[in-house]
Amino acid sequence: MKTSYGQWLRTAVAIVGSLVILIPLALVFLGSLKNSAEASKLDLSLPGEWLWSNYKTVFVEGRLLNGFKNSAIVTVATVALTIAAGSMSAYFLSRRPGRWVQALFVFFFAGMIAPPSMIPAIKLLQSLHLSGEFIGLILFLSALYLPLTIFIMSGFVRSLPRELDEAATIDGASSFYTFRRIIFPLLKPSIATVTVFVALYTWNDFSNTLYIISDSSKWTLPFSVYNFVSIYGTQWQYVFADLLSVMLPMLIVYLFLQRYIIEGMTAGSVKG
């Protein structure tokens, strides 16, 4: 009976959790296909007329293609730079003994807790003439997500046997060659996990981009929603269509990489 009660409880929690996610998605989807009056009610009623043309309006008037290009540039570059720097740092911190190495790992771990200080960061970017440029935003976001990347990948590297490094050293391989040809290909689960997290956070980033990028032509997709919000009112049908259009690429990335996420997050919890 205890097992039965436990199963019922888990099922009820799963149903409630699913509804918490699915109901807002259903509201946004249905609202994106309504006219202005129906969408402003913010309910789950079916549209009187299914207006798929709302998505065409969003792409044209919201300049979604330009926002998509900007988001793709920033996201792909941030993910690549974060994974490259994070994986090498995780390999070094996991394989090198010494107190100063452990202190350095604690320093990176503290970066996951400490909030970013925007004013010094912006001043630094301005002094390097990188403020308002994609490269400045990419470097800032990469530094922001690097501690989480190192934390995830370090656990996975520790689960790999050191005999791999020793065998490569005996064969005359350098540390960088060992990492590039032996260790890095084995990091696929953690790379997939980091890719999903960093891409999701970068794709949806708003405040950091607002502070660093002042040129509206370089704004990313989250800013496109403001094309349909004004002091005179909000065109909810276009806002909803915009939100779904922005969400879709990251949903596709997640569906392709989801099987690696749990493996990457739990790697290192049990020493292999």
Buried (B, 14 or more C-beta within 10 A) or exposed (E): EEEEEEEEEEEEEEEEEEEEEEEEEEBBBBBBBBEBEBBBEEEEEEBEEEBEEBBEBBBEBBBBEBBBBBBBBBBEBBBBBBBEBBBBBBBBBBBEEEEEBEEBBEEBBEBEEEEBEEEEBBEBBEEEEBBBBBEBBBBBBBBBBBBBBBBBBBBBBBBBEEEEBEEBEEEEBEBEEBBBEBBBEBBBBBBBBBBBBBBBBBBBBEEBBEBBBEEEEBBBBBBBBEBBBEEEEBBBBBBBBBBBBBBEBBEEBBEEBEEBBEBBBBBBEEEE
